[in-house]
Amino acid sequence: SGSMKESDKDRTALAAVRMLVNMMPAEDSKVGVVGFNKTATVLTKDAKGNNALLSLDSLTDVATIKKNVSDVVYNGGTGIGNAVFEATELLKANTSDERAQAVILFTDGVNDFGNDAIALSNCEENEASALLWAKKNNCPIYCVGYDYIKSDGTSSMGKNGEGLKKLKNISSTTQGKFKSINSIDEI
């Protein structure tokens, strides 16, 4: 989202994701990357340009994953439900065996659609659908919420911590874990 321009000027969150890819076991691991603001976009594609999970035992795929992460542009609002929905859709379409699955969500904010109540409602429906699928398919969603004080003095996670509550709900519903951080370096 656009707020990441302020909260992560050094793009540390993206470096942390690249580091996470380095730490994962290469054998039998696959990774997909979903970038999001109000909308969510799968950034990992197969050779035909289709949304895909890429193998970590392929140096070419690992380089592609890291480039996709490095190319993320911070802009726009925030649609958390759209992001988890797109991630679960990617898993549904690209997982055919009994492998363990998980989603890791990094965000610094709350849903932000301005005055577009219809887009917000659609995002919330997408979130409910994604959580239902994740719970049914034993796919934990791990959430990292970066709660920082913006230049106008407000919290990135909302006046009453509603963003943190949302992330706790997402992770607890899916048997994942939640971590609130106050410094991007804590990722």
Buried (B, 14 or more C-beta within 10 A) or exposed (E): BBBBEBBBEEBBBBBBBBEBBEEEEBEEBBBBBBBBBBBBBBBBBEEEEEBBBBBBEEEEBBEBBBEBBEEBEBEBBBBBBBBBBBBBBBBEBBBEEEEEBBBBBBBBBBBBBEEEEEBBEBBBEBBBBBBEBBBEEEBBBBBBBBBBEEEEEEBBBBEEBEBBBBBBBBBBBBEBBBEBBEEBEEB
